[in-house]
Amino acid sequence: MADDTTIKLANEDRHSSDPAEPGPVTVLRREPLAPNIQLLTVRAPVVASKIQPGQFVILRADEFGERIPLTVADWDTVEGSVSCVFMQVGTSTYKLGKLKAGDILPTFVGPLGKRLELDRWGTVLVAGGCYGIGSIYPVVRALKEKGNRVISLIEGRSKFLLYWLDRLEAVSDQVLISAKDRSIGKSRDGPDAVKDLLDSGERVDRVIAIGCTFMMYQMAEATRPFSVKTIVSLNPIMIDGTGMCGACRVSVAGETKFACVDGPDFDGHQVDWGLLLARRKAYLGPETDSGER
Amino acid sequence: MSKKAKQIIPKKTPMPEQAPAERIKNYDEVPRGYTVEQAMAEAKRCLECGRPLCVDGCPVNINIPAFLKLVSEGDFRGAINLIKETNALPAVSGRVCPQEEQCEGKCVLSKRYESVAIGRLERFVADWEAAQGPPPIPELPPPTGKKVAVVGSGPAGVTVAADLIRKGHHVTIFEALHEAGGVLVYGIPEFRLPKAVVRREVEYVCRLGVKLIKDFVVGAAETVDELLEEYDAVFLGTGAGLPWFLNVPGENLNGVYSANEYLTRANLMKAYRFPEYDTPIVRGKRVVTIGGGNVAMDSARTALRLGADESIIVYRRSREEMPARAEEIHHAEQEGIRFELLTTPVAFHGDSNGWLKEIECIRNELGEPDASGRRRPVPIENSNFRIPVDVVVLAIGQSPNPLIAKTTPDLKTGKDGVVIVDNETMKTSKRGVFAGGDVATGGATVILAMGQGKKAANAIDEYLRTGAW
């Protein structure tokens, strides 16, 4: 038998011609966008070259971490990078907020989920709240490229929670802003802004909403009387993200769907919001417990 | 072979194991494994019969009498080498094979006495080898220049990869999750199959030169057609990862889990070590598991270890029809799991916050045999009753994940999305693509997946050498 080192080398040689090797996913930067809202950019060339608007990734902050699904906010095929906006709410996202440039993520997998349906519909209103302000950016950009008139709508509790106004202005025909405390904009919140717009007789052919569950629910309720098709990006709890566990089951038009593979985008007028809101809360207790350890 | 009649020892050498009251408080493996003396004594029970039926009973046809003989002589290295000629994962199959239906079921001793404990001895020699340090790497043939993509790192995929690298081909395994091993890491619990055992086996194939790419979802990041642009052949060993639900009211309440989710949280994500690990799991005081297979036993026993006071199995047929391994049912009973047989859930009832509170069941009686040959459960009218419950785990079966079939239009699938293959070559309807394991059977055993992996590896090798489909 030949010696172990020679064989090892020979075995390694076999891989010289392998295709796009994903390699370790390293953190390039982490930037705060608003209080509790941060932008994480990692080097993941394979994901960057494949990902499309509406799709998401799953990552873990460390070896003990949960698998967290995050919608992408941007990607750069030249830099080979993918960016996600996240809100710090529990143990896992708190850990994400501690990452620094050069850190290696033990898990980063994507693209997951279906691509968002994109077409030339006419006027499309794209609404984003909290992390969703980041997530709508590539959607708005793609819709604009398709030749739509795009109205972006960003909402938050107050002006200081909003971000990326300039980036959205660069790719939108119009940007509407709303803050619950009226520190900026005219409307009380996003759903109200949409109602006002539709009431004014403005023709909107489609609405797309990304943000916290309650905001998407309200957005769907706001457009329902006007029968404007409203697509929402559902964010239930997930584990594998490939349709293996069923944690993310949602009910749409009376049928159980797995948000990770059948979605994440669904018709907001058909979603059972009560079920989704209840399932989102399943681990609120334990999540807080693990954060306090 | 010795001609003189051997003395019959009627019973198996008992397996040292953790006492039930103790083990339900930890996640450690239940059977501790034979000592050298116990293993040699047990191996000597083999009658060395003229026509050893045990070999026919083994899906990978291990030369069982020869390996038993070596064990009885204390030649454990010889024994493990012999097993490894036909079985790449003996430490795994020794633990999880349904031996009573396979080798041990065919053992001549089993007609009147207890069979030779073949599974325990297989495990013994595999563990003995591991204790000697990392096994030597065999010299590999010169590279053929052919490249194979193996999709999925479960028992089928690892077997294919181990065989093909030893034939000089370049092999890359793509795994969707962050740890390799497939069902061996996300499904089967630590107390039945320690993850260190799986890791050891995966590390070995990587040391042979197999490349492992984790966090890569074929069907999402790349399609099978895209893989075929880079690789000369593709093997699909993606398992049966799509959980089934009952489609009864209340199934989406909080507290109702698929077994896949429950076990993945507990095993892969290590929720049993929460909060050291971040992934939570609902720790119910009363847990009901629906189903009668190994996955149901694993779930019910996991519930105990997560602190349940009561863990109940609800199964629609009777004990006779339960598909679980005998040892699993035995261990479950020892641990105090209650069996509600001839019972089917018809609804789940919850509170106003969407949390599960009760499970409503109906009693059955056995009717005529169905397509599976087992007697069909027939509901008894007005026999409905309710069980108050915190957690329900549905372990009623699963089918292949449709992700790859959906993105590969010319890949033929049958009932429940099972990939259609030629049973001898494991060829699919698509040129250059082979499949084996649960994705081709719809859900069977680890050893059957490895057996199909063997067949596929031979057929892939032939295809790569001849180009003939």
Contacts between the chains, C-beta under 8 A, distances in Angstrom:
chain1	res1	chain2	res2	distance
A	1	B	136	7.1
A	1	B	138	7.4
A	1	B	139	5.6
A	2	B	139	5.4
A	4	B	136	7.6
A	4	B	137	6.1
A	7	B	137	5.6
A	7	B	139	6.2
A	7	B	140	6.7
A	8	B	137	7.5
A	8	B	207	7.9
A	10	B	140	7.0
A	10	B	143	7.8
A	10	B	209	7.9
A	11	B	140	6.7
A	11	B	208	6.9
A	11	B	209	3.0
A	12	B	209	7.2
A	13	B	143	7.5
A	14	B	143	5.4
A	14	B	170	4.6
A	14	B	209	5.8
A	15	B	170	7.2
A	15	B	209	7.9
A	15	B	211	5.5
A	18	B	172	6.7
A	18	B	211	6.7
A	19	B	230	4.6
A	21	B	213	7.6
A	22	B	213	6.1
A	22	B	215	7.0
A	22	B	216	6.4
A	46	B	216	7.9
A	46	B	221	6.4
A	47	B	221	7.3
A	50	B	221	5.7
A	50	B	222	7.7
A	60	B	178	6.8
A	64	B	270	7.9
A	64	B	276	6.5
A	64	B	277	4.8
A	64	B	278	5.7
A	65	B	278	5.2
A	66	B	269	7.0
A	66	B	278	4.5
A	66	B	279	4.8
A	67	B	178	7.7
A	67	B	269	7.2
A	67	B	279	7.7
A	91	B	278	5.2
A	92	B	278	5.6
A	95	B	278	7.8
A	106	B	178	6.4
A	107	B	178	4.2
A	107	B	215	5.7
A	108	B	215	6.2
A	109	B	176	7.1
A	109	B	178	7.6
A	109	B	215	3.9
A	109	B	216	7.1
A	109	B	217	6.3
A	109	B	221	8.0
A	110	B	217	8.0
A	110	B	220	7.6
A	110	B	221	7.2
A	111	B	220	6.0
A	111	B	221	6.7
A	112	B	217	6.8
A	112	B	220	5.9
A	239	B	261	6.5
A	239	B	264	5.6
A	239	B	265	6.8
A	239	B	269	6.9
A	239	B	279	7.7
A	240	B	176	7.0
A	240	B	177	6.3
A	240	B	186	7.9
A	240	B	264	6.7
A	241	B	217	7.9
A	242	B	176	5.2
A	242	B	217	5.7
A	242	B	220	7.5
A	242	B	241	7.2
A	242	B	401	6.5
A	242	B	403	6.3
A	243	B	241	7.1
A	243	B	242	6.1
A	243	B	401	5.5
A	243	B	402	7.3
A	243	B	403	6.4
A	244	B	186	7.8
A	244	B	241	4.1
A	244	B	242	7.2
A	244	B	243	7.3
A	244	B	260	5.6
A	244	B	264	7.2
A	244	B	401	6.4
A	245	B	243	6.9
A	245	B	258	6.2
A	245	B	260	4.8
A	245	B	261	3.8
A	245	B	264	5.3
A	246	B	243	5.0
A	246	B	245	7.1
A	246	B	258	4.3
A	246	B	260	6.7
A	246	B	261	5.7
A	247	B	261	4.9
A	249	B	252	5.7
A	251	B	252	6.3
A	256	B	245	6.9
A	256	B	251	7.4
A	256	B	252	6.4
A	261	B	402	7.9
A	261	B	403	6.5
A	274	B	354	7.4
A	275	B	252	5.7
A	275	B	354	6.8
A	278	B	254	6.2
A	278	B	353	6.3
A	278	B	354	2.9
A	278	B	355	7.8
A	279	B	252	7.1
A	279	B	254	6.1
A	279	B	354	6.9
A	281	B	254	7.7
A	281	B	353	7.8
A	281	B	354	7.9
A	282	B	254	4.5
A	282	B	282	7.4
A	283	B	280	4.6
A	286	B	274	6.9
A	286	B	275	7.8
A	286	B	280	3.6
A	287	B	280	6.6
A	289	B	275	6.1
A	290	B	274	6.5
A	290	B	275	3.9
A	290	B	278	5.5
A	290	B	280	6.9
A	293	B	275	4.6
